[in-house]
């Protein structure tokens, strides 16, 4: 009786077996599909950690941000903190040279124990150059632009600090002899000033020690110019009314030193140069000094001629008295 029941059971199981297999397969597909629908995918970018030994550091541009994609249970994926996924490249057993190494991932904190958790990185590999780390001091140079107010000049400047310490790959550092500041605007200035300004660093492989700032002190002065004024008439001053005078040389010139702006605006009067004839009491030939009155704001460097010959005559020769 028992064997008969067993045969009946096997017959029932075997009956219409293709349909039953199809049903089981369909159930498995539905299970997997349902499971896939409960997974969530998330994307973000995190910094790449470069692990080296000794004094070796990266000496070439490389991808510093790695795109991470994670896939897993929706609730767990949402709760994961980005900083708990750490991409890195391992160069601890390398020497100076060029390498292409795979990007690996470490998990911490909220990323631990999340199973199943699929983590992908982009890019998969990093090309990088390693060189020895070195440091040195380099001087700073001010980078000024814009015209000062007309008639003024930047006579000198100081930077505090005037030099900075740099750290970077040996080959890159060997090509750096100085660094410049960011632009310092001089436009329209006419007096001393100071300003904090950034130090420019165009190479991301080089690190500036400190806060990357320096204080600029600019010293501004008026431009001192020289100017010649020529063809100035020479007059005879304070001559006795009985006399008339003829000058051997009727015009002269002067050379002045002073503010550039003031010199550009100055126009000498026609009566500027003269000879003083107040001491002449009788006709004759005299040599008198050419007089230039005081000119506030200017320094007289030269007058030409310094003396002039004057021929003095009676206006009315018949009246000698």
GUZATOR-793267 format. One record per residue: residue number from 1; x, y, z of N, C-alpha, C, O in turn. Coordinates in steps of 0.001 Angstrom, whole numbers, m for minus. Example, Ala and Ser with C-alpha at 12.3 -4.5 7.8 and 13.67 -1.06 7.14 Angstrom:
// residues 2
    nr       n_x       n_y       n_z      ca_x      ca_y      ca_z       c_x       c_y       c_z       o_x       o_y       o_z
     1     13190     m5690      7800     12300     m4500      7800     13200     m3300      7800     14236     m3319      8465
     2     12850     m2250      7080     13670     m1060      7140     12900        30      7870     13409      1138      8039
This chain:
// residues 321
    nr       n_x       n_y       n_z      ca_x      ca_y      ca_z       c_x       c_y       c_z       o_x       o_y       o_z
     1       841     m1211         0         0         0         0       863      1243         0       594      2226      m690
     2      1925      1157       814      2822      2320       883      3504      2602      m416      3629      3761      m812
     3      3955      1561     m1099      4637      1764     m2381      3697      2326     m3429      4089      3108     m4295
     4      2423      1896     m3324      1436      2429     m4269      1240      3919     m4080      1132      4661     m5056
     5      1193      4365     m2831      1028      5813     m2552      2231      6609     m3043      2096      7721     m3554
     6      3397      6022     m2877      4617      6713     m3334      4614      6886     m4836      4981      7937     m5362
     7      4185      5816     m5527      4146      5906     m6995      3150      6948     m7452      3375      7670     m8423
     8      2022      7010     m6718      1036      8032     m7089      1592      9449     m6880      1375     10344     m7697
     9      2314      9626     m5764      2878     10950     m5482      3895     11350     m6542      3896     12491     m7004
    10      4758     10418     m6929      5754     10723     m7962      5092     11017     m9291      5539     11875    m10052
    11      4017     10290     m9557      3301     10524    m10817      2692     11918    m10836      2701     12614    m11851
    12      2152     12308     m9655      1556     13648     m9601      2623     14745     m9782      2392     15757    m10444
    13      3804     14508     m9167      4885     15506     m9294      5381     15591    m10723      5657     16677    m11232
    14      5493     14437    m11368      6024     14410    m12726      5027     14902    m13748      5388     15319    m14849
    15      3753     14844    m13357      2719     15256    m14320      2873     16748    m14624      3047     17578    m13732
    16      2803     17046    m15901      2865     18446    m16376      4102     19176    m15843      4009     20326    m15415
    17      5263     18503    m15869      6491     19074    m15284      7012     20326    m16010      7595     21187    m15352
    18      6834     20464    m17304      7333     21715    m17925      6672     22962    m17345      7340     23972    m17124
    19      5377     22898    m17099      4667     24048    m16545      5142     24360    m15141      5256     25520    m14745
    20      5426     23270    m14376      5876     23486    m13010      7268     24113    m12985      7522     25009    m12180
    21      8169     23658    m13849      9523     24242    m13921      9448     25717    m14303     10147     26557    m13736
    22      8590     26015    m15270      8423     27399    m15704      7920     28277    m14567      8338     29426    m14425
    23      7023     27728    m13762      6494     28487    m12631      7582     28801    m11614      7679     29911    m11090
    24      8406     27771    m11350      9503     27982    m10399     10479     29037    m10914     10917     29905    m10159
    25     10819     28959    m12201     11741     29944    m12791     11153     31343    m12728     11846     32316    m12428
    26      9854     31424    m13019      9195     32731    m12965      9208     33289    m11549      9376     34493    m11357
    27      9035     32433    m10572      9062     32862     m9172     10446     33401     m8810     10577     34424     m8137
    28     11487     32678     m9279     12848     33140     m9004     13120     34505     m9656     13748     35372     m9047
    29     12650     34688    m10877     12837     35958    m11586     12131     37080    m10833     12680     38168    m10661
    30     10912     36805    m10387     10155     37816     m9639     10849     38169     m8330     10845     39323     m7901
    31     11458     37140     m7692     12175     37387     m6431     13383     38302     m6664     13613     39268     m5937
    32     14142     37956     m7706     15334     38763     m8022     14936     40174     m8422     15566     41147     m8008
    33     13879     40280     m9235     13419     41597     m9680     12974     42446     m8492     13263     43640     m8409
    34     12254     41784     m7569     11806     42500     m6372     13002     42959     m5542     13042     44077     m5029
    35     13978     42050     m5430     15172     42391     m4654     15941     43545     m5298     16433     44435     m4604
    36     16040     43525     m6624     16733     44603     m7338     16029     45942     m7128     16672     46986     m7019
    37     14711     45894     m7075     13953     47129     m6886     14116     47717     m5493     13886     48910     m5297
    38     14505     46903     m4530     14717     47414     m3175     16125     47965     m2983     16405     48553     m1938
    39     17035     47793     m3972     18382     48360     m3906     18372     49792     m4439     17554     50159     m5282
    40     19298     50579     m3923     19405     51985     m4352     20843     52277     m4724     21770     51731     m4127
    41     21029     53145     m5719     22370     53534     m6178     22600     54999     m5847     21703     55829     m5994
    42     23797     55303     m5404     24140     56667     m4977     25516     57025     m5529     26407     56181     m5621
    43     25666     58309     m5897     26925     58784     m6481     27431     59996     m5699     26646     60852     m5292
    44     28735     60062     m5496     29361     61259     m4913     30862     61201     m5197     31382     60178     m5643
    45     31550     62318     m4931     33002     62398     m5165     33702     62687     m3849     33234     63495     m3047
    46     34829     62018     m3633     35611     62203     m2411     37092     62313     m2779     37500     61823     m3832
    47     37912     62959     m1913     39338     63129     m2215     40074     61797     m2226     39754     60877     m1475
    48     41063     61725     m3097     41917     60548     m3193     43077     60676     m2210     43721     61723     m2144
    49     43342     59633     m1457     44472     59595      m540     45654     58911     m1219     45532     57794     m1723
    50     46814     59601     m1229     48033     59038     m1817     48936     58601      m669     49384     59431       122
    51     49200     57314      m578     50013     56764       496     51413     56466       m18     51586     55667      m938
    52     52417     57113       582     53821     56903       204     54646     56702      1470     54143     56848      2584
    53     55901     56370      1287     56820     56241      2421     57999     57176      2210     58240     57657      1102
    54     58734     57426      3297     59901     58287      3208     59507     59710      2882     58502     60215      3385
    55     60295     60359      2042     60026     61750      1677     59559     61866       233     59801     62888      m410
    56     58894     60838      m289     58376     60869     m1648     56987     61494     m1667     56156     61219      m802
    57     56749     62341     m2668     55450     62985     m2837     55106     63024     m4328     55991     62868     m5169
    58     53823     63231     m4665     53447     63361     m6081     54165     64538     m6736     54271     65621     m6160
    59     54656     64299     m7960     55391     65331     m8690     54761     65586    m10048     55414     66133    m10937
    60     53511     65202    m10222     52797     65457    m11470     51327     65662    m11141     50852     65264    m10077
    61     50618     66285    m12066     49177     66464    m11879     48484     65101    m11927     48826     64248    m12747
    62     47523     64910    m11055     46784     63647    m11037     45350     63927    m10580     45049     64998    m10052
    63     44477     62947    m10795     43077     63099    m10409     42965     63050     m8888     43256     62022     m8276
    64     42551     64143     m8284     42498     64218     m6825     41121     63897     m6262     40988     63629     m5068
    65     40095     63920     m7110     38749     63577     m6663     38289     62317     m7395     38373     62236     m8620
    66     37809     61351     m6642     37364     60077     m7192     35831     60016     m7121     35230     60301     m6085
    67     35219     59636     m8245     33760     59476     m8279     33417     58079     m7747     33902     57065     m8250
    68     32577     58061     m6729     32185     56814     m6074     30727     56509     m6414     29875     57395     m6354
    69     30443     55263     m6768     29060     54807     m6908     28866     53634     m5961     29664     52696     m5959
    70     27818     53680     m5165     27526     52601     m4230     26116     52092     m4510     25219     52856     m4867
    71     25947     50798     m4341     24650     50180     m4585     24384     49188     m3463     25234     48356     m3142
    72     23190     49282     m2866     22842     48392     m1779     21442     48671     m1291     20653     49339     m1960
    73     21142     48147      m108     19825     48356       472     19535     49851       579     20372     50613      1063
    74     18353     50272       130     18032     51693        22     18210     52426      1336     18836     53485      1365
    75     17676     51892      2424     17748     52580      3716     19190     52707      4184     19586     53748      4708
    76     19976     51652      3995     21361     51689      4437     22218     52605      3570     23093     53309      4073
    77     21959     52591      2257     22714     53459      1353     22454     54929      1688     23376     55744      1648
    78     21230     55266      2011     20902     56655      2345     21574     57105      3641     21920     58277      3792
    79     21756     56181      4562     22339     56542      5862     23861     56611      5837     24469     57038      6818
    80     24485     56203      4745     25946     56163      4669     26518     57575      4542     26014     58386      3764
    81     27566     57862      5304     28260     59151      5225     29376     59080      4191     30113     58095      4128
    82     29497     60123      3385     30482     60118      2301     31908     59945      2812     32721     59270      2179
    83     32213     60560      3967     33582     60479      4473     33954     59088      4967     35117     58835      5279
    84     32977     58177      5043     33276     56810      5464     33678     55914      4299     33961     54733      4498
    85     33706     56464      3082     34260     55768      1918     35568     56467      1569     35562     57650      1230
    86     36687     55754      1646     38008     56368      1454     38731     55701       293     39232     54586       442
    87     38796     56371      m881     39603     55834     m1988     41077     56176     m1777     41397     57249     m1266
    88     41967     55278     m2163     43393     55526     m1968     44202     54751     m3005     43725     53796     m3618
    89     45441     55201     m3176     46399     54444     m3982     47598     54144     m3096     48059     55006     m2348
    90     48091     52941     m3182     49171     52477     m2311     50508     52533     m3052     50752     51760     m3979
    91     51370     53464     m2624     52692     53621     m3220     53776     53449     m2165     54891     53948     m2316
    92     53439     52743     m1104     54360     52642        32     55632     51872      m278     56634     52041       415
    93     55615     51028     m1306     56812     50254     m1641     57501     50773     m2895     58305     50067     m3503
    94     57188     52009     m3283     57721     52557     m4535     58900     53492     m4277     59077     54017     m3178
    95     59705     53682     m5337     60803     54642     m5334     60445     55789     m6286     59357     55819     m6860
    96     61364     56712     m6438     61161     57810     m7370     60937     57257     m8772     61692     56401     m9234
    97     59886     57750     m9457     59605     57251    m10794     58179     57514    m11211     57456     58267    m10558
    98     57770     56882    m12320     56431     57033    m12897     55664     55729    m12688     56189     54645    m12941
    99     54411     55845    m12223     53627     54648    m11915     52189     54802    m12395     51666     55904    m12556
   100     51571     53627    m12618     50131     53560    m12876     49573     52519    m11908     49886     51334    m12018
   101     48756     52958    m10973     48328     52084     m9875     46805     52093     m9769     46169     53087    m10119
   102     46208     50990     m9288     44757     50922     m9152     44261     51731     m7947     44961     51892     m6947
   103     43053     52223     m8078     42402     52924     m6969     41698     51884     m6105     40883     51104     m6597
   104     42019     51880     m4814     41390     50969     m3866     40471     51751     m2935     40497     52981     m2900
   105     39653     51009     m2177     38665     51648     m1304     38727     51017        77     38806     49797       227
   106     38688     51893      1089     38526     51457      2473     37198     51997      2999     36772     53088      2622
   107     36558     51236      3861     35291     51684      4454     35473     51883      5950     36249     51183      6601
   108     34744     52845      6472     34778     53160      7897     33349     53414      8371     32430     53588      7570
   109     33192     53430      9665     31961     53913     10280     30691     53363      9690     30432     52161      9755
   110     29885     54254      9107     28562     53867      8603     28639     52939      7399     27645     52312      7034
   111     29828     52846      6772     29964     51974      5596     30347     50553      5974     30359     49671      5116
   112     30658     50315      7239     31045     48980      7667     29809     48094      7838     28791     48555      8354
   113     29882     46844      7416     28816     45881      7628     27587     46080      6776     26557     45455      7029
   114     27665     46934      5774     26516     47112      4881     26581     46059      3787     27265     46243      2781
   115     25890     44991      3977     25895     43902      2999     24477     43640      2513     23563     43626      3337
   116     24243     43433      1224     25289     43567       197     25523     45037      m138     24569     45813      m197
   117     26788     45433      m359     27137     46803      m732     28135     46752     m1873     29247     46249     m1714
   118     27740     47270     m3013     28598     47291     m4193     29208     48679     m4346     28483     49670     m4429
   119     30538     48756     m4384     31247     50037     m4493     32069     50039     m5769     32859     49124     m6004
   120     31888     51066     m6597     32675     51233     m7810     33363     52597     m7776     32838     53556     m7210
   121     34543     52670     m8391     35303     53924     m8426     35557     54324     m9873     35631     53478    m10764
   122     35687     55613    m10086     36019     56150    m11408     36946     57348    m11208     36539     58334    m10595
   123     38189     57288    m11712     38771     56252    m12578     39218     55033    m11777     39312     55067    m10550
   124     39486     53965    m12506     39933     52731    m11876     41421     52764    m11547     41864     52115    m10600
   125     42200     53528    m12335     43651     53626    m12145     44086     55080    m12193     43410     55933    m12770
   126     45226     55341    m11577     45800     56688    m11544     47242     56617    m12031     48016     55768    m11590
   127     47600     57530    m12958     48999     57687    m13376     49617     58799    m12535     49026     59867    m12377
   128     50793     58549    m12003     51389     59518    m11091     52914     59419    m11136     53472     58348    m11375
   129     53577     60553    m10902     55039     60624    m10818     55416     60890     m9366     54810     61747     m8723
   130     56378     60191     m8852     56878     60391     m7495     58270     61019     m7541     59110     60651     m8363
   131     58491     61977     m6636     59800     62629     m6536     60060     62915     m5062     59153     62847     m4233
   132     61300     63232     m4753     61665     63528     m3370     61134     64904     m2967     61171     65848     m3757
   133     60650     65006     m1754     60144     66277     m1224     61311     67125      m738     62219     66629       m71
   134     61275     68436     m1087     62307     69357      m638     61663     70675      m252     60492     70907      m552
   135     62416     71535       408     61894     72844       830     62990     73891       696     64179     73574       745
   136     62576     75134       527     63529     76242       442     62787     77563       599     61559     77612       521
   137     63555     78643       823     63013     79990       909     63216     80698      m434     64267     80570     m1062
   138     62195     81444      m863     62325     82247     m2083     61847     83668     m1790     60958     83857      m960
   139     62426     84676     m2464     61997     86064     m2257     60658     86344     m2928     60244     85644     m3852
   140     59995     87383     m2441     58725     87821     m3008     58923     89087     m3825     59766     89924     m3502
   141     58134     89217     m4890     58171     90412     m5744     56763     90990     m5829     55795     90263     m6054
   142     56659     92315     m5647     55354     92973     m5721     54904     93085     m7169     55698     93404     m8054
   143     53643     92825     m7398     53056     92870     m8735     52082     94053     m8782     50907     93910     m8445
   144     52584     95231     m9207     51781     96450     m9192     51212     96747    m10574     51769     96340    m11593
   145     50089     97466    m10588     49490     97870    m11854     48724     99171    m11655     48357     99522    m10533
   146     48484     99888    m12761     47721    101126    m12720     48623    102332    m12526     49629    102243    m11823
   147     48274    103476    m13148     49088    104692    m13009     48777    105430    m11716     47621    105534    m11306
   148     49824    105938    m11083     49635    106843     m9950     49043    108156    m10447     48954    108397    m11650
   149     48641    108998     m9502     48192    110336     m9889     49321    111023    m10646     50496    110847    m10322
   150     48960    111801    m11650     49958    112452    m12499     50919    113283    m11653     50508    114057    m10789
   151     52212    113098    m11925     53225    113851    m11202     53771    113119     m9986     54581    113679     m9247
   152     53337    111852     m9756     53822    111090     m8617     54454    109784     m9107     54163    109299    m10200
   153     55321    109237     m8269     55982    107984     m8608     56147    107123     m7362     56252    107629     m6245
   154     56167    105801     m7582     56441    104857     m6512     57954    104744     m6384     58607    104128     m7227
   155     58506    105332     m5342     59961    105377     m5218     60530    104067     m4689     61635    103672     m5060
   156     59770    103387     m3815     60240    102116     m3271     59074    101406     m2584     58003    101981     m2391
   157     59305    100157     m2225     58299     99416     m1462     58992     98341      m632     60129     97959      m904
   158     58287     97868       378     58764     96736      1166     57632     95720      1293     56455     96072      1207
   159     58000     94465      1498     57045     93384      1739     57400     92715      3058     58566     92416      3317
   160     56407     92484      3878     56610     91801      5153     55607     90655      5257     54417     90910      5441
   161     56052     89389      5144     57450     88977      4944     57915     89225      3521     57115     89324      2591
   162     59236     89323      3374     59811     89547      2047     60203     88252      1361     60586     88260       191
   163     60111     87127      2084     60374     85821      1495     59506     84784      2204     59053     85004      3327
   164     59280     83652      1538     58434     82605      2103     59097     81245      1922     59934     81051      1040
   165     58700     80311      2782     59191     78940      2684     58247     78129      1805     57028     78193      1963
   166     58821     77368       881     58055     76512       m23     58413     75052       219     59509     74727       674
   167     57460     74185       m95     57692     72741        13     57068     72067     m1198     55927     72358     m1557
   168     57817     71162     m1832     57289     70496     m3011     58282     69520     m3606     59343     69283     m3030
   169     57942     68942     m4775     58850     67990     m5431     60152     68673     m5848     60151     69832     m6264
   170     61249     67947     m5731     62574     68520     m5972     62701     69146     m7355     63200     70264     m7481
   171     62257     68442     m8393     62416     68951     m9757     61582     70207     m9985     62033     71143    m10645
   172     60376     70228     m9443     59518     71407     m9584     60116     72582     m8813     60126     73709     m9308
   173     60607     72326     m7620     61148     73392     m6767     62404     74024     m7378     62656     75213     m7181
   174     63184     73241     m8110     64422     73769     m8684     64160     74870     m9705     65041     75686     m9974
   175     62956     74901    m10277     62641     75903    m11297     62040     77184    m10701     61748     78128    m11436
   176     61855     77223     m9390     61235     78388     m8757     62309     79216     m8073     62984     78737     m7161
   177     62471     80477     m8517     63466     81371     m7923     62820     82510     m7138     63475     83118     m6292
   178     61543     82810     m7403     60820     83849     m6681     59325     83653     m6902     58907     82930     m7807
   179     58534     84301     m6070     57085     84304     m6228     56598     85748     m6263     57230     86640     m5698
   180     55475     85966     m6927     54894     87300     m7041     53646     87401     m6179     53020     86399     m5833
   181     53303     88636     m5842     52054     88882     m5140     50922     88985     m6161     51158     89082     m7366
   182     49714     88962     m5664     48566     89284     m6506     48658     90750     m6892     49506     91470     m6363
   183     47796     91217     m7815     47866     92598     m8285     47657     93591     m7139     46763     93425     m6308
   184     48505     94629     m7114     48378     95745     m6170     48039     96976     m6995     48841     97412     m7821
   185     46861     97537     m6779     46355     98625     m7615     46925     99966     m7145     46715    100370     m6002
   186     47645    100648     m8037     48221    101963     m7742     47389    103109     m8323     47726    104275     m8121
   187     46341    102804     m9019     45595    103792     m9799     45171    104994     m8953     44419    104851     m7988
   188     45668    106195     m9331     45252    107444     m8705     45870    107741     m7355     45536    108762     m6755
   189     46746    106907     m6855     47322    107142     m5526     48365    108258     m5579     49046    108449     m6586
   190     48472    109002     m4445     49453    110094     m4363     50109    110175     m3000     50728    111187     m2671
   191     49982    109112     m2190     50616    109111      m873     50944    107676      m469     50455    106715     m1062
   192     51792    107560       564     52203    106238      1040     50977    105429      1469     49986    105992      1933
   193     51053    104098      1308     49948    103245      1726     50465    101844      2001     51570    101483      1596
   194     49643    101053      2702     49957     99651      2956     48702     98823      2726     47584     99312      2885
   195     48900     97550      2346     47762     96676      2049     48209     95226      2177     49336     94887      1817
   196     47323     94365      2690     47587     92932      2720     47249     92346      1351     46223     92682       761
   197     48114     91471       854     47931     90947      m488     48317     89462      m509     49216     89033       214
   198     47625     88690     m1348     47894     87258     m1457     49179     87003     m2246     49566     87795     m3105
   199     49823     85894     m1936     50993     85437     m2685     50514     84441     m3729     49821     83478     m3402
   200     50881     84671     m4983     50423     83806     m6071     51243     82522     m6118     52473     82540     m6069
   201     50517     81404     m6215     51155     80097     m6361     50477     79379     m7519     49343     78917     m7391
   202     51171     79284     m8649     50581     78724     m9863     50767     77210     m9984     50274     76601    m10933
   203     51467     76607     m9039     51711     75171     m9121     51064     74470     m7927     51504     74658     m6793
   204     50024     73665     m8163     49341     72989     m7055     50201     71961     m6337     49833     71504     m5255
   205     51344     71586     m6920     52232     70627     m6276     53117     71293     m5228     53763     70611     m4432
   206     53147     72628     m5228     53988     73387     m4302     53116     73969     m3197     52035     74498     m3457
   207     53591     73867     m1981     52854     74374      m818     53616     75566      m237     54821     75489         1
   208     52891     76679       m12     53465     77855       644     53233     77721      2143     52095     77573      2588
   209     54297     77773      2912     54159     77709      4362     53599     79042      4881     53919     80104      4348
   210     52778     78977      5904     52182     80197      6455     50793     80404      5890     50158     79477      5386
   211     50328     81663      5987     48947     81974      5560     48839     82415      4107     47748     82740      3640
   212     49974     82432      3377     49925     82790      1962     49671     84270      1715     49229     84647       629
   213     49949     85126      2719     49723     86577      2587     51010     87324      2928     51873     86807      3638
   214     51123     88537      2416     52215     89437      2780     51673     90858      2821     50663     91156      2185
   215     52339     91736      3566     51894     93126      3666     52792     94006      2804     54014     94007      2950
   216     52164     94745      1914     52872     95634       987     52870     97048      1552     51817     97571      1919
   217     54070     97681      1626     54213     99084      2011     54763     99840       802     55883     99583       361
   218     53985    100756       279     54428    101537      m877     54754    102971      m483     54007    103597       270
   219     55872    103495      m991     56317    104853      m680     56239    105693     m1949     56923    105424     m2937
   220     55391    106712     m1899     55073    107516     m3079     55542    108953     m2855     55320    109531     m1791
   221     56183    109512     m3858     56670    110895     m3793     56317    111624     m5087     56095    111020     m6136
   222     56277    112949     m4963     56101    113750     m6179     57335    113609     m7059     58458    113529     m6559
   223     57126    113580     m8339     58244    113507     m9277     58927    114871     m9334     58280    115892     m9570
   224     60234    114875     m9116     61016    116105     m9217     61572    116179    m10632     62293    115295    m11094
   225     61209    117274    m11302     61608    117424    m12697     62548    118586    m12922     62777    119403    m12030
   226     63084    118647    m14111     63952    119744    m14558     63335    120335    m15813     62831    119612    m16671
   227     63379    121663    m15910     62789    122304    m17079     63620    123524    m17466     64054    124298    m16612
   228     63832    123678    m18788     64507    124864    m19318     63473    125829    m19883     62551    125424    m20590
   229     63635    127101    m19566     62782    128160    m20112     63694    129114    m20881     64603    129711    m20304
   230     63451    129254    m22166     64358    130011    m23036     63664    131234    m23629     62454    131420    m23504
   231     64490    132063    m24283     64005    133271    m24969     63227    134191    m24036     62198    134757    m24406
   232     63742    134326    m22820     63106    135221    m21858     63740    136611    m22007     64965    136723    m21961
   233     62950    137658    m22181     63534    139006    m22328     64230    139477    m21052     63793    139193    m19937
   234     65346    140217    m21257     66071    140802    m20122     65792    142307    m20138     66001    142977    m21149
   235     65326    142815    m19025     65005    144244    m18952     66016    144966    m18060     66687    144362    m17224
   236     66097    146273    m18269     66939    147133    m17431     66029    147774    m16397     65048    148433    m16742
   237     66362    147578    m15128     65502    148062    m14044     66203    149176    m13259     67414    149138    m13042
   238     65410    150164    m12843     65842    151250    m11948     66976    152104    m12556     67893    152529    m11853
   239     66891    152336    m13839     67870    153214    m14504     67415    154657    m14352     66231    154963    m14489
   240     68370    155546    m14067     68078    156978    m13950     67375    157454    m15219     67744    157062    m16327
   241     66368    158295    m15048     65539    158744    m16167     66312    159546    m17203     65849    159709    m18331
   242     67487    160049    m16831     68275    160817    m17789     68915    159927    m18845     69362    160401    m19890
   243     68952    158638    m18559     69710    157735    m19424     68795    156784    m20184     67642    156546    m19823
   244     69379    156254    m21259     68792    155119    m21981     69852    154038    m22031     71044    154317    m21907
   245     69407    152789    m22216     70366    151681    m22162     70103    150708    m23288     68959    150444    m23660
   246     71197    150178    m23825     71136    149109    m24825     71870    147898    m24272     72983    148010    m23757
   247     71207    146695    m24389     71801    145456    m23902     72502    144731    m25039     71982    144617    m26148
   248     73707    144240    m24728     74429    143466    m25738     73657    142166    m26072     73628    141733    m27224
   249     73055    141575    m25074     72222    140372    m25230     70854    140681    m24647     70743    141058    m23480
   250     69810    140524    m25457     68479    140945    m25008     67614    139850    m24411     66581    140149    m23813
   251     68007    138585    m24555     67208    137482    m24005     68110    136515    m23252     69322    136485    m23465
   252     67513    135736    m22380     68265    134754    m21594     67411    133518    m21341     66284    133417    m21828
   253     67957    132586    m20579     67244    131347    m20248     67553    130957    m18815     68550    131391    m18236
   254     66676    130126    m18250     66888    129608    m16895     66567    128110    m16884     65809    127614    m17718
   255     67159    127410    m15925     66883    125979    m15717     66395    125813    m14282     67094    126166    m13332
   256     65182    125268    m14134     64560    125143    m12817     64371    123681    m12441     64167    122821    m13298
   257     64445    123421    m11137     64129    122106    m10577     62941    122261     m9634     62868    123215     m8860
   258     61989    121286     m9710     60825    121353     m8837     59827    120266     m9166     60113    119352     m9940
   259     58657    120375     m8573     57602    119406     m8823     57294    119330    m10314     57133    120349    m10984
   260     57216    118087    m10823     56931    117903    m12241     55624    118571    m12632     55531    119227    m13669
   261     54620    118394    m11788     53318    119004    m12106     53417    120521    m12125     52870    121170    m13017
   262     54124    121099    m11128     54246    122553    m11052     55024    123110    m12240     54682    124163    m12777
   263     56078    122393    m12648     56867    122849    m13791     56040    122841    m15076     56170    123731    m15916
   264     55182    121816    m15218     54356    121734    m16416     53346    122876    m16486     52926    123281    m17570
   265     52962    123387    m15326     51953    124452    m15291     52564    125858    m15235     51845    126847    m15378
   266     53885    125954    m15027     54517    127255    m14833     54844    127914    m16168     55351    127274    m17089
   267     54540    129213    m16251     54894    130026    m17422     55574    131300    m16930     54917    132148    m16325
   268     56876    131455    m17175     57594    132625    m16640     57024    133931    m17188     56705    134007    m18375
   269     56888    134959    m16352     56433    136269    m16847     57495    136927    m17729     58682    136621    m17614
   270     57071    137810    m18588     58007    138472    m19517     59018    139341    m18796     60094    139614    m19327
   271     58680    139785    m17575     59572    140690    m16832     60436    139955    m15823     60963    140568    m14895
   272     60591    138631    m15994     61283    137852    m14968     62756    138233    m14853     63228    138469    m13741
   273     63497    138301    m15950     64935    138564    m15908     65204    140066    m16030     64566    140766    m16817
   274     66168    140545    m15231     66499    141976    m15321     67923    142213    m14825     68542    141361    m14188
   275     68422    143433    m15153     69679    143903    m14566     69358    145155    m13757     68530    145973    m14158
   276     70029    145293    m12606     69779    146426    m11713     70743    147559    m12058     71948    147452    m11830
   277     70192    148658    m12618     71022    149805    m13062     70950    150977    m12104     71281    152105    m12471
   278     70516    150717    m10871     70341    151830     m9915     71653    152499     m9523     71646    153649     m9084
   279     72778    151804     m9672     74066    152372     m9271     74724    153184    m10380     75771    153787    m10144
   280     74149    153219    m11581     74750    153940    m12708     74399    155429    m12599     73229    155801    m12509
   281     75469    156292    m12611     75274    157747    m12461     75783    158538    m13652     75610    159754    m13722
   282     76416    157837    m14594     76919    158554    m15763     76973    157581    m16939     76999    156365    m16748
   283     76989    158120    m18147     77032    157271    m19339     78272    156396    m19353     79289    156721    m18740
   284     78170    155287    m20061     79328    154413    m20167     78901    152990    m20480     77730    152693    m20715
   285     79900    152131    m20472     79653    150712    m20727     79835    149955    m19409     80850    150090    m18726
   286     78806    149145    m19072     78809    148442    m17778     78505    146949    m18002     77787    146557    m18921
   287     79081    146165    m17130     78752    144736    m17098     77977    144459    m15810     78508    144602    m14708
   288     76747    144071    m15964     75866    143882    m14805     75379    142425    m14729     75208    141768    m15756
   289     75155    141925    m13491     74635    140552    m13340     73157    140490    m13730     72392    141423    m13488
   290     72779    139363    m14341     71370    139111    m14649     70708    138594    m13369     71159    137618    m12769
   291     69643    139261    m12972     68962    138926    m11713     67723    138081    m12017     66938    138393    m12912
   292     67572    136983    m11229     66358    136155    m11274     65736    136224     m9882     66367    135788     m8919
   293     64526    136755     m9743     63913    136845     m8418     63617    135458     m7845     63625    134466     m8574
   294     63356    135396     m6545     63032    134136     m5887     61759    133540     m6492     60771    134243     m6708
   295     61801    132248     m6757     60655    131540     m7336     60212    130451     m6349     60773    129356     m6360
   296     59219    130729     m5499     58791    129747     m4493     58410    128416     m5132     57698    128374     m6136
   297     58896    127332     m4535     58586    125988     m5032     59591    125480     m6046     59570    124298     m6389
   298     60478    126350     m6539     61465    125952     m7540     62869    126264     m7046     63081    127146     m6214
   299     63817    125513     m7584     65233    125776     m7330     65877    126189     m8641     65797    125474     m9640
   300     66528    127372     m8626     67216    127855     m9825     68556    127143     m9936     69421    127289     m9073
   301     68720    126368    m11008     69967    125639    m11225     70940    126409    m12105     72153    126278    m11945
   302     70425    127208    m13029     71315    127915    m13949     70573    129085    m14579     69375    129016    m14853
   303     71321    130159    m14800     70796    131250    m15627     71836    131572    m16686     73038    131518    m16423
   304     71383    131902    m17862     72292    132138    m18984     71742    133289    m19832     70645    133180    m20380
   305     72503    134403    m19946     73848    134611    m19395     73781    135011    m17921     72730    135412    m17421
   306     74922    134894    m17235     74956    135314    m15842     75179    136824    m15735     74719    137461    m14788
   307     75893    137393    m16721     76087    138853    m16775     75814    139317    m18195     75824    138524    m19136
   308     75574    140600    m18334     75314    141178    m19651     75934    142573    m19727     75968    143303    m18736
   309     76414    142926    m20889     77011    144245    m21099     75917    145256    m21452     75070    145004    m22308
   310     75956    146415    m20767     74932    147440    m20954     75622    148731    m21406     76558    149202    m20759
   311     75156    149292    m22513     75661    150561    m23014     74678    151645    m22577     73515    151642    m22980
   312     75165    152581    m21738     74306    153628    m21183     74634    154970    m21845     75799    155357    m21935
   313     73587    155679    m22311     73750    156984    m22956     72808    157994    m22351     71786    157654    m21755
   314     73192    159288    m22527     72265    160362    m22144     71147    160452    m23143     71371    160384    m24351
   315     69945    160605    m22640     68825    160812    m23553     68949    162153    m24300     68584    162243    m25472
   316     69468    163202    m23616     69618    164530    m24214     71074    164975    m24037     71411    165640    m23057
   317     71931    164605    m24992     73373    164886    m24827     73672    166374    m24623     74687    166685    m24001
   318     72858    167304    m25104     73129    168729    m24955     72933    169222    m23537     73355    170334    m23220
   319     72332    168468    m22705     72080    168895    m21338     72829    167921    m20421     72268    166980    m19860
   320     74150    168212    m20306     75008    167308    m19540     74714    167361    m18048     75019    166424    m17311
   321     74120    168461    m17613     73813    168561    m16193     72645    167662    m15822     72245    167618    m14659
